[in-house]
Amino acid sequence: MLSVIILAAGQSKRMNSKVPKVLHPLGGLPMIQHVLKSVQKVNPHQIIIVTSSAMALEFKAYKTVIQEIPKGTGHAVQLALESLDEKTTEVMILCGDTPLIHSQTLQTLNDSEADLALVAMRLQSQHHAYGLVLQDIKEKPKQIIEFKDASTTQRQIRCGNAGVYKIKKSLLKELLPFLNNNNVACEYYLTDLVGFAYDKGYNTHMIEAEEEEFQGINNRIELAKAEAILQNRWRHEKMMAGVTLVQPETIFFSHDTEVGKDSRIGPFVTFGEKVCLQEDVTIFPYCHIEHSTIEDGVSVGPFAHLRGNTLLQKGSSIGNFVEVKGSKIGRKSKAKHLSYIGDAEVGEKVNIGAGAITCNYDGFRKSKTVIKDGSMIGANTSLVAPITIGEGAIVAAGSTVTESVPENALVVARSAQTTKSDWATRFRAKHQK
């Protein structure tokens, strides 16, 4: 059976952050969670995370091993060794700061029957700090040299170590005691296992993957580069699945954004977590959407904001500069201009005029507004919750409504208009003397 060890005890020094490196988000998800998602697709029997005591609570769902003083990757695996389940026969080891790794790469590695297999990458540039994989004449990996320990000649090698391994458990136990820290960094390198295994005649194997999958993330610049790579992957996936993205480089998805086919998303749209767009949805430019479900044939925006577990039912429409929070908008209902709809239940075929708002917060609690089917809410109205607008009712423009309205009624809640003839002429004359 396969167990996986994830190394995640970094202290985030180069990130210049109080937040541990592996908890910095990409697409709304901590980077180590991207690693875990890929790992889980190879169906491991056990996952062990080597981390610090400060982060242990973040990984309550997994077996954790504490490495308080980082002494290298080899030391981290030594600490994890005793936590391996007795049913474990093979161990996969990788780092928690490689969120771009594909699950297929891990599956290919897992398919290897070698005693020790590793992932390598063809380096595109001399400007890197990856370990270098030395091969024999049969192209089997025989040694890994850390870049800082490599000679000038060795630094010309273009085969880089990705830091991902699979090794027989029995071999891991045999070789770990041979590790030492006689190197520039005075650390116990896990990479030394490759040379030990090769020298003892064990079968070593290497699979190749793209360098992009293993881009290091040690500072905010590299974090931004990783975000860009992930976003490009998601954009590509969405378009191949039948979604139109206008100026796709300006559209940003969350790790869990779902978009149905024949939907169209305009420029400068940002999706937060927990958004599901069904089919034939149109999102106009400059919208921000999070925690919302949008059914077939709905249009949103431009410049709209949806949040707080909002549901837009089939055929409804939310227009420009409209914010909807924690509300359900019924079928074929619309709020086209400059409105705030919060904590509301809006029925079918309701028209909400420009500038209408639900007054849902009294400073202590949120209250609900119910607007039933076929109602019409006039422009520049305020509905003071808790309140119910009956089916087919009409609220006159400019009204502030504080009591519920019966069905099919007209409510006018505004002061009577007063007109003073020629008052403006006298006013100007007075002030222009």
MARSESE-593422 format. One record per residue (C-alpha): residue in one letter; y, z, x. Coordinates in nm, 2 decimals, m for minus. Example, Ala and Ser with C-alpha at 12.3 -4.5 7.8 and 13.67 -1.06 7.14 Angstrom:
<pts>
@residuo a Y m0.45 Z 0.78 X 1.23 $
@residuo s Y m0.11 Z 0.71 X 1.37 $
</pts>
This chain:
<pts>
@residuo m Y 0.00 Z 0.00 X 0.00 $
@residuo l Y 0.36 Z m0.07 X 0.11 $
@residuo s Y 0.62 Z 0.19 X 0.16 $
@residuo v Y 0.98 Z 0.12 X 0.25 $
@residuo i Y 1.21 Z 0.32 X 0.47 $
@residuo i Y 1.59 Z 0.25 X 0.43 $
@residuo l Y 1.82 Z 0.37 X 0.70 $
@residuo a Y 2.14 Z 0.50 X 0.55 $
@residuo a Y 2.27 Z 0.79 X 0.76 $
@residuo g Y 2.59 Z 0.62 X 0.89 $
@residuo q Y 2.91 Z 0.83 X 0.89 $
@residuo s Y 3.15 Z 0.56 X 0.79 $
@residuo k Y 3.37 Z 0.62 X 1.10 $
@residuo r Y 3.47 Z 0.25 X 1.14 $
@residuo m Y 3.54 Z 0.22 X 0.77 $
@residuo n Y 3.81 Z 0.49 X 0.82 $
@residuo s Y 3.70 Z 0.64 X 0.49 $
@residuo k Y 3.59 Z 0.97 X 0.33 $
@residuo v Y 3.33 Z 0.76 X 0.14 $
@residuo p Y 3.00 Z 0.70 X 0.33 $
@residuo k Y 2.97 Z 0.33 X 0.43 $
@residuo v Y 2.66 Z 0.25 X 0.21 $
@residuo l Y 2.84 Z 0.38 X m0.10 $
@residuo h Y 3.13 Z 0.14 X m0.07 $
@residuo p Y 3.11 Z m0.10 X m0.37 $
@residuo l Y 3.04 Z m0.47 X m0.38 $
@residuo g Y 3.08 Z m0.63 X m0.72 $
@residuo g Y 3.11 Z m0.28 X m0.87 $
@residuo l Y 2.78 Z m0.16 X m0.72 $
@residuo p Y 2.74 Z 0.05 X m0.40 $
@residuo m Y 2.61 Z m0.16 X m0.12 $
@residuo i Y 2.29 Z 0.03 X m0.08 $
@residuo q Y 2.21 Z m0.03 X m0.45 $
@residuo h Y 2.21 Z m0.40 X m0.37 $
@residuo v Y 1.95 Z m0.33 X m0.10 $
@residuo l Y 1.75 Z m0.12 X m0.34 $
@residuo k Y 1.75 Z m0.40 X m0.60 $
@residuo s Y 1.61 Z m0.64 X m0.35 $
@residuo v Y 1.35 Z m0.39 X m0.22 $
@residuo q Y 1.23 Z m0.31 X m0.57 $
@residuo k Y 1.13 Z m0.67 X m0.63 $
@residuo v Y 0.86 Z m0.65 X m0.37 $
@residuo n Y 0.71 Z m0.36 X m0.57 $
@residuo p Y 0.67 Z m0.09 X m0.30 $
@residuo h Y 0.45 Z 0.21 X m0.36 $
@residuo q Y 0.72 Z 0.44 X m0.22 $
@residuo i Y 1.09 Z 0.42 X m0.11 $
@residuo i Y 1.22 Z 0.67 X 0.15 $
@residuo i Y 1.59 Z 0.69 X 0.23 $
@residuo v Y 1.70 Z 0.84 X 0.56 $
@residuo t Y 2.05 Z 0.98 X 0.50 $
@residuo s Y 2.28 Z 1.27 X 0.57 $
@residuo s Y 2.28 Z 1.60 X 0.36 $
@residuo a Y 2.62 Z 1.50 X 0.22 $
@residuo m Y 2.47 Z 1.19 X 0.06 $
@residuo a Y 2.13 Z 1.32 X m0.04 $
@residuo l Y 2.24 Z 1.39 X m0.40 $
@residuo e Y 2.34 Z 1.02 X m0.44 $
@residuo f Y 1.97 Z 0.93 X m0.41 $
@residuo k Y 1.80 Z 1.18 X m0.64 $
@residuo a Y 1.57 Z 0.91 X m0.77 $
@residuo y Y 1.42 Z 0.86 X m0.43 $
@residuo k Y 1.25 Z 1.05 X m0.16 $
@residuo t Y 1.51 Z 1.14 X 0.10 $
@residuo v Y 1.49 Z 1.25 X 0.46 $
@residuo i Y 1.79 Z 1.41 X 0.63 $
@residuo q Y 1.92 Z 1.29 X 0.97 $
@residuo e Y 2.22 Z 1.51 X 1.04 $
@residuo i Y 2.28 Z 1.40 X 1.40 $
@residuo p Y 2.23 Z 1.02 X 1.43 $
@residuo k Y 2.02 Z 0.95 X 1.74 $
@residuo g Y 1.93 Z 0.59 X 1.67 $
@residuo t Y 1.71 Z 0.39 X 1.44 $
@residuo g Y 1.40 Z 0.50 X 1.61 $
@residuo h Y 1.48 Z 0.87 X 1.56 $
@residuo a Y 1.55 Z 0.80 X 1.19 $
@residuo v Y 1.21 Z 0.65 X 1.15 $
@residuo q Y 1.04 Z 0.94 X 1.34 $
@residuo l Y 1.20 Z 1.18 X 1.09 $
@residuo a Y 1.07 Z 0.97 X 0.79 $
@residuo l Y 0.72 Z 0.93 X 0.93 $
@residuo e Y 0.59 Z 1.26 X 0.79 $
@residuo s Y 0.72 Z 1.17 X 0.44 $
@residuo l Y 0.50 Z 0.86 X 0.41 $
@residuo d Y 0.25 Z 0.88 X 0.14 $
@residuo e Y m0.11 Z 0.91 X 0.26 $
@residuo k Y m0.19 Z 0.59 X 0.06 $
@residuo t Y 0.06 Z 0.39 X 0.27 $
@residuo t Y m0.10 Z 0.13 X 0.49 $
@residuo e Y 0.21 Z m0.08 X 0.57 $
@residuo v Y 0.58 Z 0.02 X 0.62 $
@residuo m Y 0.89 Z m0.20 X 0.57 $
@residuo i Y 1.20 Z m0.08 X 0.75 $
@residuo l Y 1.56 Z m0.20 X 0.68 $
@residuo c Y 1.92 Z m0.08 X 0.68 $
@residuo g Y 2.12 Z 0.04 X 0.38 $
@residuo d Y 2.42 Z m0.17 X 0.49 $
@residuo t Y 2.27 Z m0.51 X 0.44 $
@residuo p Y 2.35 Z m0.58 X 0.07 $
@residuo l Y 2.34 Z m0.96 X 0.11 $
@residuo i Y 1.97 Z m0.97 X 0.18 $
@residuo h Y 1.76 Z m1.19 X m0.06 $
@residuo s Y 1.45 Z m1.04 X m0.22 $
@residuo q Y 1.27 Z m1.36 X m0.13 $
@residuo t Y 1.32 Z m1.29 X 0.24 $
@residuo l Y 1.16 Z m0.95 X 0.19 $
@residuo q Y 0.88 Z m1.11 X 0.00 $
@residuo t Y 0.81 Z m1.36 X 0.28 $
@residuo l Y 0.81 Z m1.07 X 0.53 $
@residuo n Y 0.58 Z m0.88 X 0.31 $
@residuo d Y 0.34 Z m1.17 X 0.29 $
@residuo s Y 0.29 Z m1.16 X 0.67 $
@residuo e Y m0.05 Z m1.02 X 0.78 $
@residuo a Y 0.07 Z m0.95 X 1.14 $
@residuo d Y 0.05 Z m0.60 X 1.29 $
@residuo l Y 0.43 Z m0.61 X 1.33 $
@residuo a Y 0.65 Z m0.87 X 1.17 $
@residuo l Y 1.03 Z m0.90 X 1.19 $
@residuo v Y 1.31 Z m1.10 X 1.04 $
@residuo a Y 1.52 Z m1.30 X 1.29 $
@residuo m Y 1.83 Z m1.52 X 1.24 $
@residuo r Y 1.97 Z m1.83 X 1.41 $
@residuo l Y 2.30 Z m1.71 X 1.54 $
@residuo q Y 2.59 Z m1.95 X 1.49 $
@residuo s Y 2.83 Z m1.80 X 1.74 $
@residuo q Y 2.84 Z m1.63 X 2.07 $
@residuo h Y 3.08 Z m1.37 X 1.93 $
@residuo h Y 2.84 Z m1.12 X 1.78 $
@residuo a Y 2.67 Z m0.79 X 1.87 $
@residuo y Y 2.33 Z m0.84 X 1.73 $
@residuo g Y 2.01 Z m0.76 X 1.92 $
@residuo l Y 1.84 Z m1.06 X 2.07 $
@residuo v Y 1.48 Z m1.16 X 2.01 $
@residuo l Y 1.29 Z m1.28 X 2.32 $
@residuo q Y 0.98 Z m1.50 X 2.24 $
@residuo d Y 0.68 Z m1.61 X 2.44 $
@residuo i Y 0.57 Z m1.98 X 2.48 $
@residuo k Y 0.40 Z m1.96 X 2.14 $
@residuo e Y 0.73 Z m1.84 X 1.99 $
@residuo k Y 0.59 Z m1.49 X 1.91 $
@residuo p Y 0.85 Z m1.21 X 1.95 $
@residuo k Y 0.78 Z m1.02 X 2.26 $
@residuo q Y 1.09 Z m0.80 X 2.30 $
@residuo i Y 1.42 Z m0.72 X 2.14 $
@residuo i Y 1.72 Z m0.64 X 2.36 $
@residuo e Y 2.02 Z m0.48 X 2.22 $
@residuo f Y 2.33 Z m0.69 X 2.29 $
@residuo k Y 2.50 Z m0.41 X 2.49 $
@residuo d Y 2.20 Z m0.39 X 2.72 $
@residuo a Y 2.15 Z m0.76 X 2.76 $
@residuo s Y 2.23 Z m0.96 X 3.08 $
@residuo t Y 2.48 Z m1.25 X 3.07 $
@residuo t Y 2.19 Z m1.49 X 3.06 $
@residuo q Y 2.02 Z m1.32 X 2.78 $
@residuo r Y 2.34 Z m1.31 X 2.58 $
@residuo q Y 2.31 Z m1.69 X 2.55 $
@residuo i Y 2.00 Z m1.65 X 2.33 $
@residuo r Y 2.06 Z m1.77 X 1.97 $
@residuo c Y 1.78 Z m1.58 X 1.80 $
@residuo g Y 1.92 Z m1.26 X 1.66 $
@residuo n Y 1.74 Z m0.95 X 1.53 $
@residuo a Y 1.81 Z m0.89 X 1.16 $
@residuo g Y 1.69 Z m0.53 X 1.17 $
@residuo v Y 1.42 Z m0.57 X 0.91 $
@residuo y Y 1.05 Z m0.50 X 1.00 $
@residuo k Y 0.71 Z m0.46 X 0.85 $
@residuo i Y 0.45 Z m0.27 X 1.06 $
@residuo k Y 0.11 Z m0.13 X 1.00 $
@residuo k Y 0.14 Z 0.24 X 0.94 $
@residuo s Y m0.13 Z 0.32 X 1.20 $
@residuo l Y 0.06 Z 0.11 X 1.46 $
@residuo l Y 0.39 Z 0.28 X 1.38 $
@residuo k Y 0.23 Z 0.62 X 1.44 $
@residuo e Y 0.08 Z 0.50 X 1.76 $
@residuo l Y 0.40 Z 0.35 X 1.91 $
@residuo l Y 0.68 Z 0.59 X 1.79 $
@residuo p Y 0.59 Z 0.86 X 2.06 $
@residuo f Y 0.67 Z 0.60 X 2.33 $
@residuo l Y 1.03 Z 0.56 X 2.23 $
@residuo n Y 1.29 Z 0.70 X 2.48 $
@residuo n Y 1.67 Z 0.69 X 2.50 $
@residuo n Y 1.71 Z 0.54 X 2.85 $
@residuo n Y 1.97 Z 0.29 X 2.74 $
@residuo v Y 2.35 Z 0.24 X 2.74 $
@residuo a Y 2.39 Z 0.42 X 2.40 $
@residuo c Y 2.14 Z 0.70 X 2.48 $
@residuo e Y 1.97 Z 0.63 X 2.15 $
@residuo y Y 1.61 Z 0.59 X 2.04 $
@residuo y Y 1.59 Z 0.22 X 1.95 $
@residuo l Y 1.34 Z 0.11 X 1.68 $
@residuo t Y 1.36 Z m0.24 X 1.84 $
@residuo d Y 1.16 Z m0.11 X 2.14 $
@residuo l Y 0.85 Z m0.11 X 1.91 $
@residuo v Y 0.83 Z m0.49 X 1.93 $
@residuo g Y 0.79 Z m0.48 X 2.31 $
@residuo f Y 0.54 Z m0.20 X 2.30 $
@residuo a Y 0.33 Z m0.38 X 2.03 $
@residuo y Y 0.34 Z m0.71 X 2.22 $
@residuo d Y 0.24 Z m0.55 X 2.55 $
@residuo k Y m0.05 Z m0.38 X 2.39 $
@residuo g Y m0.18 Z m0.71 X 2.26 $
@residuo y Y m0.10 Z m0.65 X 1.89 $
@residuo n Y m0.02 Z m0.95 X 1.68 $
@residuo t Y 0.36 Z m0.99 X 1.63 $
@residuo h Y 0.52 Z m1.24 X 1.40 $
@residuo m Y 0.88 Z m1.35 X 1.32 $
@residuo i Y 1.02 Z m1.51 X 1.01 $
@residuo e Y 1.37 Z m1.67 X 1.01 $
@residuo a Y 1.65 Z m1.62 X 0.76 $
@residuo e Y 2.01 Z m1.71 X 0.73 $
@residuo e Y 2.26 Z m1.51 X 0.93 $
@residuo e Y 2.47 Z m1.46 X 0.62 $
@residuo e Y 2.21 Z m1.23 X 0.47 $
@residuo f Y 2.25 Z m0.98 X 0.75 $
@residuo q Y 2.62 Z m0.98 X 0.81 $
@residuo g Y 2.72 Z m0.64 X 0.94 $
@residuo i Y 2.96 Z m0.42 X 0.73 $
@residuo n Y 3.14 Z m0.18 X 0.95 $
@residuo n Y 3.50 Z m0.20 X 0.83 $
@residuo r Y 3.71 Z m0.31 X 0.53 $
@residuo i Y 3.74 Z m0.67 X 0.67 $
@residuo e Y 3.37 Z m0.71 X 0.68 $
@residuo l Y 3.34 Z m0.55 X 0.34 $
@residuo a Y 3.58 Z m0.81 X 0.20 $
@residuo k Y 3.38 Z m1.09 X 0.36 $
@residuo a Y 3.06 Z m0.96 X 0.21 $
@residuo e Y 3.23 Z m0.94 X m0.13 $
@residuo a Y 3.34 Z m1.31 X m0.10 $
@residuo i Y 2.98 Z m1.41 X m0.02 $
@residuo l Y 2.84 Z m1.23 X m0.32 $
@residuo q Y 3.10 Z m1.37 X m0.55 $
@residuo n Y 3.03 Z m1.72 X m0.43 $
@residuo r Y 2.66 Z m1.67 X m0.50 $
@residuo w Y 2.72 Z m1.54 X m0.85 $
@residuo r Y 2.96 Z m1.83 X m0.93 $
@residuo h Y 2.70 Z m2.08 X m0.81 $
@residuo e Y 2.43 Z m1.91 X m1.03 $
@residuo k Y 2.66 Z m1.91 X m1.34 $
@residuo m Y 2.75 Z m2.28 X m1.30 $
@residuo m Y 2.39 Z m2.38 X m1.24 $
@residuo a Y 2.30 Z m2.19 X m1.56 $
@residuo g Y 2.54 Z m2.40 X m1.77 $
@residuo v Y 2.87 Z m2.21 X m1.75 $
@residuo t Y 3.20 Z m2.39 X m1.68 $
@residuo l Y 3.42 Z m2.21 X m1.43 $
@residuo v Y 3.77 Z m2.35 X m1.39 $
@residuo q Y 3.89 Z m2.28 X m1.04 $
@residuo p Y 3.58 Z m2.07 X m0.97 $
@residuo e Y 3.72 Z m1.92 X m0.65 $
@residuo t Y 3.97 Z m1.72 X m0.86 $
@residuo i Y 3.70 Z m1.58 X m1.10 $
@residuo f Y 3.54 Z m1.24 X m1.01 $
@residuo f Y 3.22 Z m1.11 X m1.15 $
@residuo s Y 3.05 Z m0.77 X m1.16 $
@residuo h Y 2.69 Z m0.73 X m1.04 $
@residuo d Y 2.57 Z m0.72 X m1.40 $
@residuo t Y 2.79 Z m0.98 X m1.57 $
@residuo e Y 2.59 Z m1.19 X m1.82 $
@residuo v Y 2.73 Z m1.52 X m1.94 $
@residuo g Y 2.56 Z m1.76 X m2.19 $
@residuo k Y 2.55 Z m2.13 X m2.15 $
@residuo d Y 2.83 Z m2.36 X m2.26 $
@residuo s Y 3.08 Z m2.08 X m2.21 $
@residuo r Y 3.40 Z m2.16 X m2.03 $
@residuo i Y 3.60 Z m1.93 X m1.81 $
@residuo g Y 3.95 Z m2.01 X m1.70 $
@residuo p Y 4.12 Z m1.92 X m1.37 $
@residuo f Y 4.20 Z m1.56 X m1.26 $
@residuo v Y 3.96 Z m1.38 X m1.49 $
@residuo t Y 3.81 Z m1.05 X m1.36 $
@residuo f Y 3.49 Z m0.89 X m1.51 $
@residuo g Y 3.42 Z m0.52 X m1.47 $
@residuo e Y 3.09 Z m0.37 X m1.53 $
@residuo k Y 2.87 Z m0.41 X m1.84 $
@residuo v Y 3.00 Z m0.73 X m1.98 $
@residuo c Y 2.78 Z m0.97 X m2.18 $
@residuo l Y 2.91 Z m1.31 X m2.30 $
@residuo q Y 2.69 Z m1.49 X m2.53 $
@residuo e Y 2.70 Z m1.87 X m2.58 $
@residuo d Y 3.00 Z m2.10 X m2.63 $
@residuo v Y 3.25 Z m1.83 X m2.54 $
@residuo t Y 3.59 Z m1.93 X m2.41 $
@residuo i Y 3.78 Z m1.69 X m2.18 $
@residuo f Y 4.13 Z m1.82 X m2.11 $
@residuo p Y 4.32 Z m1.74 X m1.78 $
@residuo y Y 4.43 Z m1.40 X m1.65 $
@residuo c Y 4.20 Z m1.18 X m1.86 $
@residuo h Y 4.04 Z m0.85 X m1.75 $
@residuo i Y 3.71 Z m0.76 X m1.93 $
@residuo e Y 3.48 Z m0.46 X m1.89 $
@residuo h Y 3.23 Z m0.27 X m2.10 $
@residuo s Y 3.24 Z m0.54 X m2.37 $
@residuo t Y 3.00 Z m0.76 X m2.56 $
@residuo i Y 3.13 Z m1.10 X m2.68 $
@residuo e Y 2.93 Z m1.30 X m2.93 $
@residuo d Y 2.89 Z m1.67 X m2.97 $
@residuo g Y 3.20 Z m1.89 X m3.03 $
@residuo v Y 3.46 Z m1.62 X m2.95 $
@residuo s Y 3.78 Z m1.70 X m2.77 $
@residuo v Y 3.97 Z m1.45 X m2.56 $
@residuo g Y 4.31 Z m1.46 X m2.39 $
@residuo p Y 4.51 Z m1.56 X m2.20 $
@residuo f Y 4.63 Z m1.23 X m2.05 $
@residuo a Y 4.39 Z m1.02 X m2.27 $
@residuo h Y 4.23 Z m0.69 X m2.17 $
@residuo l Y 3.90 Z m0.57 X m2.32 $
@residuo r Y 3.75 Z m0.24 X m2.24 $
@residuo g Y 3.57 Z 0.08 X m2.36 $
@residuo n Y 3.26 Z m0.06 X m2.53 $
@residuo t Y 3.43 Z m0.33 X m2.73 $
@residuo l Y 3.24 Z m0.57 X m2.95 $
@residuo l Y 3.38 Z m0.91 X m3.05 $
@residuo q Y 3.16 Z m1.06 X m3.32 $
@residuo k Y 3.08 Z m1.42 X m3.37 $
@residuo g Y 3.38 Z m1.65 X m3.42 $
@residuo s Y 3.65 Z m1.39 X m3.37 $
@residuo s Y 3.96 Z m1.45 X m3.16 $
@residuo i Y 4.17 Z m1.23 X m2.93 $
@residuo g Y 4.49 Z m1.39 X m2.81 $
@residuo n Y 4.75 Z m1.35 X m2.54 $
@residuo f Y 4.87 Z m1.00 X m2.43 $
@residuo v Y 4.62 Z m0.83 X m2.67 $
@residuo e Y 4.44 Z m0.51 X m2.56 $
@residuo v Y 4.12 Z m0.40 X m2.73 $
@residuo k Y 3.96 Z m0.07 X m2.65 $
@residuo g Y 3.65 Z 0.08 X m2.80 $
@residuo s Y 3.66 Z m0.13 X m3.11 $
@residuo k Y 3.45 Z m0.37 X m3.31 $
@residuo i Y 3.62 Z m0.69 X m3.42 $
@residuo g Y 3.43 Z m0.86 X m3.71 $
@residuo r Y 3.33 Z m1.22 X m3.76 $
@residuo k Y 3.62 Z m1.47 X m3.78 $
@residuo s Y 3.88 Z m1.20 X m3.74 $
@residuo k Y 4.17 Z m1.26 X m3.51 $
@residuo a Y 4.45 Z m1.08 X m3.33 $
@residuo k Y 4.64 Z m1.36 X m3.16 $
@residuo h Y 4.96 Z m1.20 X m3.01 $
@residuo l Y 5.08 Z m0.88 X m2.84 $
@residuo s Y 4.87 Z m0.62 X m3.01 $
@residuo y Y 4.69 Z m0.30 X m2.92 $
@residuo i Y 4.36 Z m0.23 X m3.11 $
@residuo g Y 4.21 Z 0.10 X m3.01 $
@residuo d Y 3.92 Z 0.29 X m3.16 $
@residuo a Y 3.91 Z 0.06 X m3.46 $
@residuo e Y 3.65 Z m0.10 X m3.68 $
@residuo v Y 3.78 Z m0.44 X m3.80 $
@residuo g Y 3.59 Z m0.62 X m4.07 $
@residuo e Y 3.54 Z m0.99 X m4.12 $
@residuo k Y 3.82 Z m1.25 X m4.16 $
@residuo v Y 4.10 Z m1.00 X m4.09 $
@residuo n Y 4.43 Z m1.13 X m3.95 $
@residuo i Y 4.62 Z m0.89 X m3.73 $
@residuo g Y 4.98 Z m1.01 X m3.67 $
@residuo a Y 5.19 Z m1.01 X m3.36 $
@residuo g Y 5.29 Z m0.67 X m3.23 $
@residuo a Y 5.06 Z m0.47 X m3.45 $
@residuo i Y 4.91 Z m0.15 X m3.31 $
@residuo t Y 4.66 Z 0.12 X m3.40 $
@residuo c Y 4.81 Z 0.46 X m3.32 $
@residuo n Y 4.48 Z 0.63 X m3.22 $
@residuo y Y 4.59 Z 0.92 X m3.00 $
@residuo d Y 4.79 Z 1.22 X m3.11 $
@residuo g Y 4.80 Z 1.39 X m2.77 $
@residuo f Y 4.48 Z 1.59 X m2.83 $
@residuo r Y 4.22 Z 1.37 X m2.99 $
@residuo k Y 4.14 Z 1.00 X m3.06 $
@residuo s Y 4.11 Z 0.90 X m3.43 $
@residuo k Y 3.96 Z 0.59 X m3.59 $
@residuo t Y 4.12 Z 0.31 X m3.78 $
@residuo v Y 3.91 Z 0.11 X m4.03 $
@residuo i Y 4.04 Z m0.23 X m4.14 $
@residuo k Y 3.81 Z m0.38 X m4.40 $
@residuo d Y 3.72 Z m0.75 X m4.47 $
@residuo g Y 3.98 Z m1.00 X m4.56 $
@residuo s Y 4.28 Z m0.77 X m4.49 $
@residuo m Y 4.61 Z m0.89 X m4.35 $
@residuo i Y 4.81 Z m0.68 X m4.11 $
@residuo g Y 5.17 Z m0.80 X m4.08 $
@residuo a Y 5.36 Z m0.84 X m3.76 $
@residuo n Y 5.51 Z m0.53 X m3.59 $
@residuo t Y 5.31 Z m0.28 X m3.79 $
@residuo s Y 5.18 Z 0.06 X m3.68 $
@residuo l Y 4.87 Z 0.20 X m3.83 $
@residuo v Y 4.86 Z 0.58 X m3.77 $
@residuo a Y 4.49 Z 0.69 X m3.75 $
@residuo p Y 4.28 Z 0.82 X m3.90 $
@residuo i Y 4.34 Z 0.56 X m4.17 $
@residuo t Y 4.15 Z 0.30 X m4.37 $
@residuo i Y 4.30 Z m0.03 X m4.49 $
@residuo g Y 4.10 Z m0.14 X m4.79 $
@residuo e Y 3.93 Z m0.48 X m4.84 $
@residuo g Y 4.17 Z m0.76 X m4.91 $
@residuo a Y 4.48 Z m0.54 X m4.86 $
@residuo i Y 4.81 Z m0.66 X m4.71 $
@residuo v Y 5.03 Z m0.46 X m4.49 $
@residuo a Y 5.38 Z m0.59 X m4.49 $
@residuo a Y 5.55 Z m0.67 X m4.16 $
@residuo g Y 5.74 Z m0.39 X m3.99 $
@residuo s Y 5.55 Z m0.11 X m4.17 $
@residuo t Y 5.44 Z 0.22 X m4.03 $
@residuo v Y 5.14 Z 0.32 X m4.24 $
@residuo t Y 5.03 Z 0.68 X m4.24 $
@residuo e Y 4.81 Z 0.69 X m4.54 $
@residuo s Y 4.50 Z 0.48 X m4.64 $
@residuo v Y 4.56 Z 0.17 X m4.84 $
@residuo p Y 4.35 Z 0.07 X m5.14 $
@residuo e Y 4.17 Z m0.26 X m5.16 $
@residuo n Y 4.38 Z m0.57 X m5.26 $
@residuo a Y 4.70 Z m0.36 X m5.25 $
@residuo l Y 5.03 Z m0.44 X m5.08 $
@residuo v Y 5.18 Z m0.17 X m4.87 $
@residuo v Y 5.54 Z m0.17 X m4.76 $
@residuo a Y 5.64 Z 0.12 X m4.54 $
@residuo r Y 5.98 Z 0.05 X m4.40 $
@residuo s Y 6.34 Z 0.15 X m4.48 $
@residuo a Y 6.54 Z m0.06 X m4.73 $
@residuo q Y 6.77 Z m0.32 X m4.57 $
@residuo t Y 7.14 Z m0.25 X m4.58 $
@residuo t Y 7.40 Z m0.54 X m4.53 $
@residuo k Y 7.77 Z m0.48 X m4.47 $
@residuo s Y 7.97 Z m0.79 X m4.51 $
@residuo d Y 8.20 Z m0.90 X m4.22 $
@residuo w Y 8.12 Z m0.58 X m4.03 $
@residuo a Y 8.04 Z m0.77 X m3.71 $
@residuo t Y 8.38 Z m0.94 X m3.71 $
@residuo r Y 8.57 Z m0.61 X m3.74 $
@residuo f Y 8.35 Z m0.45 X m3.47 $
@residuo r Y 8.42 Z m0.73 X m3.22 $
@residuo a Y 8.80 Z m0.72 X m3.30 $
@residuo k Y 8.81 Z m0.35 X m3.23 $
@residuo h Y 8.65 Z m0.38 X m2.89 $
@residuo q Y 8.83 Z m0.69 X m2.77 $
@residuo k Y 9.18 Z m0.55 X m2.79 $
</pts>
